[in-house]
Amino acid sequence: MNLPYYIYKKLSRNKNKFSISSRIIKISTISVSIGILVTLISFSVGKGLQKEIKDKIFSIQSDIIISSYENIETGISLNPIERSKILNSIKNENLVYSNLFYSVDKPSLLLSNQDFESIVFRGIDKNYDINKFNELFIKEGKVLSQINKNEILISSSLAQRNDINLNQEIRIFFNKDFNQNIPDVRSFKVIGFFRTEFSEFDNNIILGNIEDILDIYGWDANQAGYLNITVENKDEIISYQETLNSSSYFIDNDLKASSVLSKNENIFNWISIFDFNIIIIVSVMIIVAIVNIIIALMVLIFERNKMIGLLKSMGANNNLVRKIFLYKGAEIIIKGLFYGNIIFFTIVFIQKEFNIIKLNPEDYYVDILPFYMDSLFIVSLNSLFIFTSIIVLWLTFSIIARISPSKIINSKS
């Protein structure tokens, strides 16, 4: 027979004897609920924002971009690179990649409603993985397998600003060089709108077919502005970049490999701070919850000191008495975690279904508050709450050892 558990159940059924501390115990239960709720929300939102922002960055920018120093620094394709030579140099380094494609970025002017707007026309080849773009960014238009010649994608903000409709033919002006007085004019059909929430991309980039740019500038099929590499393991991006930049071919031909991490260092540093914030919130919430539980049980111990003295006089040791109150502490923790988790999953369900909580995309790069669900972390966090609380409570209940049976039983109160 589990005597400590039996006594705990008897005391729990006796509501009158617990009336003094019942309110404090309820407050402690609520404190645990709020603690686990805030912790789960902070983790889920923090990781959700990190994932959403990273997915967007990796979708609109290549993991590694290779070109001449001049092209990388200016952000436009001033001079062509030789596809076959660069591809051979990469193969010589024995680097593993999941995809690569070629692109060209050229400055141009968009004409709509007799107004000109400066943009960058990005021509991409058929190997560009447009599926990730479909999933994240296409707001209107057909699901794309590729962008054909004389077709373009533009941002919804650019379309709204210039009063451009879906399937409309628009004219874009290109200057082959600075000495050209009359620019080349080409018409393109708008086949879709996108919105990435990255204003620099949305306001400046138009996506089209690389063959259009090659035709306009007279480049041959073996030339391009950039070679774009997608790395399967994102943790290896920096090492790939360093390997390429240190290769003899890159050094001899003034080539440079630039990574998405180095180009967006400020953003990645910013979202990495989320991890530190999550650790702080988890620590604070656990401490606050444990302190509330300790206070509630201390009140309960002093309320039941006569019972403790009587049990000790009958031969009960400190561990037996300690276990009685440990069961009560476990009850507070489990109830608090149960209610906290229920509220958390309810909030997540409502947000995912109805998108009630909005964010400013100019600040967070997403317009809807994301929740990232990780079952392993949720179970681990609940386990951490339980384990830490029980250990601290077990150590705290050393006060029971100081209660003298003779003094308690002979006291007048």
Buried (B, 14 or more C-beta within 10 A) or exposed (E): EEEBEEBBEEBEEEEEBBEEBBEBBEBBBBBBBBBBBBBBBBBBBBBBBBEBBBBBBBBBBBBBBBBBEEBBEEEBBBEBBEBEEBBEBBEEEEBEBEBBBBBBBBBBBBBBEEEEBEBBBBBBBBBBBBEBBBEBBBEBBEEBEEBBEBBBBBBBBBBEBBEBEEEEEBEBBBBEEEEEEEBBEBEBEBBBBBBBBBEEBBBBBBBBBBBBBBBBBEBEEEBBBBBBBBBEEBEBBBEBBEBBBEBEBBEEBEBBBBBBBEBBEEBBEEBEEBEEEBEEBBEEBBEBBBEBBBBBBBBBBEBBBBBBBBBBEEEBEBEBBBBBBBBBBBBBBBBBBBBBBEBBBEBBEEBEEEEEEEBEBEEBBBEBBBBBEEEEBBEEBBEBBBEBBBEBBBEBBEEBEEBEBEEBEEEEE
